[in-house]
């Protein structure tokens, strides 16, 4: 029987079959997976699988096959930087939830998320939540980021999660898609999901008064049905979005505004650092912002063998 994974706790999975029934499933024995990914989790939320009913009365099933993925998005495994963790699979969009204040989301975190989405050919958008906290001292910072990402071509929403009109706008944007929600702890992912699904009552936590940072409220990735054709995958808050399998000479390809300039660089292997006649450097503060270029350099420096001439 065909089913889709709605929640993964590492060893057990909540799956929904084609008739709309949920089953508590586990893996038994070996089945074919994509070994090239070398992920810590063989099955991810959003995967389509085949199940065998183990105990119908108790709602237990066994997963014996995983279908080929349309796509997936991965990051460094939280407990092992050399391994990969599949965040979710079979997505139509990825959205990073960010805040300008309490807590502050760095543009570097946003850029790492966006380039990962670009690398996996996944459309991405940005939601700036907690609009009520964008007071006078933060308006300029917010406007710079909003204009920056809109100019590149990303959809940007600034909302207050408890305002019905704002949530209705997000709900309309999510129609007909399976969408991943990600972001730091404390940015209001669970609050947004609660407003989209009033009956869920997901746990939310206040910002720590000592660190000013968010506290984890979502423990495992989980998918929810907005309607029959629209799903949201809520994920645990992350401190950093670790980059996986990006070659330093390909990094600029995942910054759309830089990618457009690459044919104009003198050297095919230009890293856009010290090379002469570099179109990216020539476009700084014109079509390439300093903020994005700084993110590019920071990420480049973090990649393996990132020493450059």
Backbone torsions as a table, in degrees:
resi	resn	phi	psi	omega
1	UNK	NA	137.5	-179.8
2	UNK	-80.3	139.7	178.9
3	UNK	-150.8	164.2	177.8
4	UNK	-122.2	140.5	-177.7
5	UNK	-79.0	123.4	-179.6
6	UNK	-104.3	-25.3	179.6
7	UNK	-153.2	141.1	177.7
8	UNK	-129.7	128.4	176.5
9	UNK	-109.4	9.4	178.8
10	UNK	106.3	-42.1	179.6
11	UNK	-123.4	-21.2	178.4
12	UNK	-125.4	152.6	-174.7
13	UNK	-134.0	138.5	171.2
14	UNK	-96.2	118.9	-176.7
15	UNK	-123.5	148.8	179.5
16	UNK	-114.7	123.1	-177.2
17	UNK	-82.0	176.8	-174.8
18	UNK	-68.1	-11.1	177.3
19	UNK	-98.7	0.6	177.0
20	UNK	92.6	6.1	178.8
21	UNK	-91.8	139.7	177.2
22	UNK	-92.2	143.2	178.8
23	UNK	-129.9	147.0	172.6
24	UNK	-91.6	107.1	-170.6
25	UNK	-113.3	155.6	175.2
26	UNK	-138.4	165.4	177.2
27	UNK	-93.4	135.7	174.3
28	UNK	-127.7	129.1	179.1
29	UNK	71.7	-164.6	-178.4
30	UNK	-104.6	142.4	171.3
31	UNK	-141.8	162.7	-171.8
32	UNK	-70.1	125.1	174.3
33	UNK	-129.8	167.4	179.1
34	UNK	-80.4	96.6	-176.4
35	UNK	-70.6	-16.0	-178.9
36	UNK	-68.6	-20.2	-178.6
37	UNK	-77.3	-31.2	-179.7
38	UNK	50.7	50.6	-177.4
39	UNK	-90.7	156.0	176.4
40	UNK	-73.2	-22.6	179.3
41	UNK	-120.2	114.1	-177.9
42	UNK	-68.4	-26.5	-179.6
43	UNK	-125.8	138.0	-177.2
44	UNK	-124.9	160.5	174.1
45	UNK	-59.9	134.7	-176.8
46	UNK	100.2	-15.8	178.7
47	UNK	-66.6	144.4	168.2
48	UNK	-94.6	131.5	-176.3
49	UNK	-134.5	168.3	171.0
50	UNK	-109.4	134.8	-178.3
51	UNK	-122.2	152.3	172.4
52	UNK	-115.6	129.5	-178.6
53	UNK	-69.8	125.7	179.7
54	UNK	-96.8	-44.6	178.6
55	UNK	-149.5	103.6	-174.3
56	UNK	-66.0	-39.6	-178.5
57	UNK	-64.1	-38.6	-180.0
58	UNK	-89.7	-2.7	178.9
59	UNK	69.2	34.0	-178.0
60	UNK	-105.0	142.3	-178.9
61	UNK	-144.6	166.8	179.0
62	UNK	-121.0	133.6	175.2
63	UNK	-88.5	122.8	-178.9
64	UNK	-120.8	0.8	179.2
65	UNK	-161.6	143.6	174.3
66	UNK	-117.8	132.5	-179.6
67	UNK	-75.6	159.3	176.2
68	UNK	-62.6	134.2	-177.9
69	UNK	-79.4	139.8	171.8
70	UNK	-67.7	-40.6	175.9
71	UNK	-167.0	177.8	175.6
72	UNK	-162.4	166.8	175.3
73	UNK	-132.0	134.8	-176.1
74	UNK	-128.3	162.5	172.9
75	UNK	-146.9	176.7	176.6
76	UNK	-61.0	139.9	175.9
77	UNK	-63.4	133.8	-176.2
78	UNK	-53.9	-35.0	-175.9
79	UNK	-104.0	0.1	-176.6
80	UNK	-154.2	102.8	-172.5
81	UNK	-66.9	-19.1	-178.5
82	UNK	-89.4	-6.1	178.6
83	UNK	-109.2	168.2	-176.0
84	UNK	-111.3	149.8	174.5
85	UNK	-124.5	121.1	177.9
86	UNK	-76.8	114.2	-177.4
87	UNK	-71.1	-45.5	-179.8
88	UNK	-167.8	164.6	-176.7
89	UNK	-135.2	160.5	176.4
90	UNK	57.6	56.5	-175.4
91	UNK	-102.5	156.5	171.9
92	UNK	-108.8	-20.8	-178.8
93	UNK	-161.2	153.5	172.8
94	UNK	-124.2	132.8	-179.8
95	UNK	-121.7	128.8	173.8
96	UNK	-97.5	126.7	176.1
97	UNK	-92.1	125.4	-176.3
98	UNK	-131.9	162.6	175.2
99	UNK	-136.9	147.3	179.2
100	UNK	-84.0	-27.3	-174.7
101	UNK	-149.3	138.4	171.7
102	UNK	55.4	70.9	-5.4
103	UNK	-88.1	166.4	176.9
104	UNK	-89.2	129.8	174.5
105	UNK	-95.3	124.2	-178.8
106	UNK	-72.4	149.5	176.7
107	UNK	-66.3	-24.2	177.0
108	UNK	-64.4	-40.4	177.2
109	UNK	-64.2	-45.1	178.9
110	UNK	-59.4	-43.7	-178.2
111	UNK	-66.1	-37.6	177.3
112	UNK	-64.4	-40.3	177.7
113	UNK	-64.3	-47.0	-177.3
114	UNK	-64.0	-40.2	-178.9
115	UNK	-70.3	-31.8	175.6
116	UNK	-64.8	-41.8	176.6
117	UNK	-62.3	-42.6	178.0
118	UNK	-60.9	-41.7	-177.5
119	UNK	-63.2	-29.7	-179.9
120	UNK	-103.8	18.5	174.1
121	UNK	54.9	44.5	-176.5
122	UNK	-117.1	120.8	176.3
123	UNK	-56.4	144.2	-177.5
124	UNK	-135.7	151.3	176.9
125	UNK	-137.5	169.2	-179.5
126	UNK	-126.7	133.7	170.9
127	UNK	-115.5	118.3	170.9
128	UNK	-91.3	110.0	-178.8
129	UNK	-94.1	173.4	179.7
130	UNK	61.3	51.0	179.9
131	UNK	-59.2	-27.7	-179.1
132	UNK	-67.6	-18.6	-179.7
133	UNK	-94.3	1.0	175.3
134	UNK	-85.6	74.1	-179.4
135	UNK	-78.3	179.9	-171.7
136	UNK	-52.1	-38.9	-177.1
137	UNK	-73.0	-13.2	-178.8
138	UNK	-110.2	-6.4	-175.4
139	UNK	-60.6	-43.3	-178.0
140	UNK	-62.2	-43.4	178.9
141	UNK	-62.0	-44.4	179.4
142	UNK	-62.1	-44.2	-177.4
143	UNK	-65.0	-37.2	178.1
144	UNK	-60.7	-46.6	-178.0
145	UNK	-70.1	-42.0	178.8
146	UNK	-59.5	-48.9	179.7
147	UNK	-63.7	-40.2	-178.5
148	UNK	-58.7	-53.2	-174.7
149	UNK	-74.6	-32.2	175.3
150	UNK	-66.1	-38.4	179.1
151	UNK	-63.2	-36.5	178.6
152	UNK	-69.1	-30.1	178.5
153	UNK	124.9	4.9	179.2
154	UNK	-85.7	144.3	172.4
155	UNK	-74.6	132.2	-178.3
156	UNK	-127.5	129.0	177.9
157	UNK	-120.8	135.3	172.7
158	UNK	-116.3	119.2	-170.9
159	UNK	-136.9	165.0	165.2
160	UNK	-115.5	115.4	-168.8
161	UNK	-58.8	-23.1	-177.6
162	UNK	-92.9	4.1	178.8
163	UNK	-96.6	120.0	-173.3
164	UNK	-57.1	-43.4	-177.8
165	UNK	-61.7	-37.5	179.0
166	UNK	-67.6	-44.3	-179.9
167	UNK	-66.6	-37.4	177.2
168	UNK	-61.7	-36.8	178.5
169	UNK	-65.2	-42.4	177.6
170	UNK	-67.6	-42.4	179.5
171	UNK	-57.8	-41.8	179.1
172	UNK	-64.7	-38.5	179.6
173	UNK	-65.5	-29.6	-175.4
174	UNK	-84.4	-9.7	-174.5
175	UNK	-57.7	132.1	173.3
176	UNK	76.5	15.1	-176.0
177	UNK	-135.0	156.9	166.2
178	UNK	-100.9	117.5	-170.1
179	UNK	-122.4	132.5	175.6
180	UNK	-89.2	132.8	171.3
181	UNK	-105.2	129.4	176.2
182	UNK	-142.3	163.7	179.0
183	UNK	159.4	173.9	175.9
184	UNK	-62.0	158.5	169.1
185	UNK	-64.0	140.4	175.5
186	UNK	91.9	-1.0	-179.1
187	UNK	-85.0	-6.8	174.7
188	UNK	100.3	22.3	178.1
189	UNK	-58.9	-49.6	-177.7
190	UNK	-65.9	-33.5	177.0
191	UNK	-64.8	-43.1	177.9
192	UNK	-62.2	-44.9	179.8
193	UNK	-63.1	-40.2	177.8
194	UNK	-61.1	-37.9	179.6
195	UNK	-71.8	-34.0	177.5
196	UNK	-72.6	-32.5	-179.0
197	UNK	-127.4	82.9	-172.5
198	UNK	-57.9	-22.3	-176.9
199	UNK	-87.8	-4.2	-175.7
200	UNK	-75.0	-44.2	-177.0
201	UNK	54.5	49.4	176.4
202	UNK	-63.9	147.0	-179.1
203	UNK	-69.7	134.2	174.4
204	UNK	-123.8	151.2	-178.2
205	UNK	-125.9	148.4	178.2
206	UNK	-75.2	159.1	175.1
207	UNK	-67.5	138.0	179.0
208	UNK	-62.1	130.2	-179.7
209	UNK	-73.4	-20.2	-178.2
210	UNK	-89.0	-41.6	-177.0
211	UNK	-99.1	-19.7	-175.7
212	UNK	73.5	11.1	-177.8
213	UNK	-108.8	161.3	179.8
214	UNK	-73.6	156.8	175.7
215	UNK	-112.0	146.7	-176.9
216	UNK	-65.7	131.7	172.9
217	UNK	-119.6	-32.5	176.2
218	UNK	-93.8	126.2	-176.1
219	UNK	-94.3	-40.9	-178.9
220	UNK	-127.6	152.1	173.3
221	UNK	-63.3	140.3	-179.6
222	UNK	-150.1	141.4	-179.4
223	UNK	-104.0	142.6	178.9
224	UNK	-129.4	146.0	179.2
225	UNK	-89.5	116.8	172.2
226	UNK	-75.0	-40.8	169.5
227	UNK	-157.5	-168.3	-175.9
228	UNK	-62.7	-25.2	-175.4
229	UNK	-117.3	10.4	-175.4
230	UNK	-136.1	125.6	-180.0
231	UNK	-130.5	150.5	174.5
232	UNK	-122.1	136.4	174.3
233	UNK	-110.9	111.3	177.7
234	UNK	-89.3	134.6	-176.2
235	UNK	-122.4	156.9	176.3
236	UNK	-61.6	148.4	176.7
237	UNK	-62.0	142.0	-179.2
238	UNK	-122.1	144.6	177.0
239	UNK	-77.6	-43.1	179.0
240	UNK	-137.9	151.8	176.6
241	UNK	-105.2	94.5	-173.5
242	UNK	-66.7	130.8	-177.8
243	UNK	-82.3	135.5	-178.1
244	UNK	-125.4	135.5	169.4
245	UNK	56.4	37.8	174.2
246	UNK	-107.0	119.8	177.6
247	UNK	-78.2	139.4	-175.8
248	UNK	-60.5	-29.7	179.7
249	UNK	-79.8	-8.7	178.0
250	UNK	-106.1	-8.0	-173.1
251	UNK	-54.3	-44.4	-177.0
252	UNK	-63.7	-21.1	178.7
253	UNK	-65.0	-20.4	-176.4
254	UNK	-100.6	9.0	168.1
255	UNK	-109.6	98.8	-171.0
256	UNK	-51.5	-38.8	-178.3
257	UNK	-70.7	-26.9	175.5
258	UNK	-81.8	-40.0	-179.3
259	UNK	-54.8	-38.6	-179.0
260	UNK	-64.6	-21.0	-176.3
261	UNK	-97.8	-12.2	-172.3
262	UNK	-56.2	-39.4	179.6
263	UNK	-62.2	-17.6	-177.7
264	UNK	-90.9	-8.6	176.8
265	UNK	-71.5	146.9	-178.1
266	UNK	-64.8	-39.6	-176.1
267	UNK	-107.6	137.4	179.1
268	UNK	-64.8	-30.1	-179.0
269	UNK	-102.0	30.1	-179.1
270	UNK	-64.0	130.1	176.4
271	UNK	-95.8	-3.4	175.1
272	UNK	64.3	39.5	-179.7
273	UNK	-118.4	-71.2	-178.9
274	UNK	-117.8	1.5	-175.1
275	UNK	-71.0	145.2	176.7
276	UNK	-75.7	157.6	176.7
277	UNK	51.1	49.2	178.9
278	UNK	-95.6	118.7	-177.0
279	UNK	-66.1	-31.6	179.9
280	UNK	-67.0	-48.2	179.0
281	UNK	-64.1	-36.8	178.6
282	UNK	-65.7	-22.7	-176.9
283	UNK	-94.8	1.9	-179.7
284	UNK	-58.9	135.2	-177.5
285	UNK	66.6	9.2	173.1
286	UNK	-112.2	-76.4	176.1
287	UNK	-109.1	-8.5	176.2
288	UNK	-120.9	119.6	-177.6
289	UNK	-77.1	152.7	176.4
290	UNK	-61.5	-39.4	-179.6
291	UNK	-60.2	-45.2	-179.8
292	UNK	-69.1	-37.0	178.9
293	UNK	-65.5	-39.0	176.5
294	UNK	-62.2	-41.3	176.6
295	UNK	-61.3	-43.6	179.2
296	UNK	-57.7	-47.4	-178.8
297	UNK	-64.8	-41.1	179.6
298	UNK	-64.0	-41.8	179.1
299	UNK	-69.3	-42.1	178.0
300	UNK	-56.9	-42.9	-178.1
301	UNK	-68.9	-23.1	-179.0
302	UNK	-87.1	-11.9	-177.2
303	UNK	-79.0	151.8	178.6
304	UNK	-56.8	139.1	179.6
305	UNK	54.7	46.0	-175.5
306	UNK	-89.6	17.2	175.2
307	UNK	-72.4	133.7	-178.4
308	UNK	-129.9	159.8	-177.0
309	UNK	-72.6	NA	NA
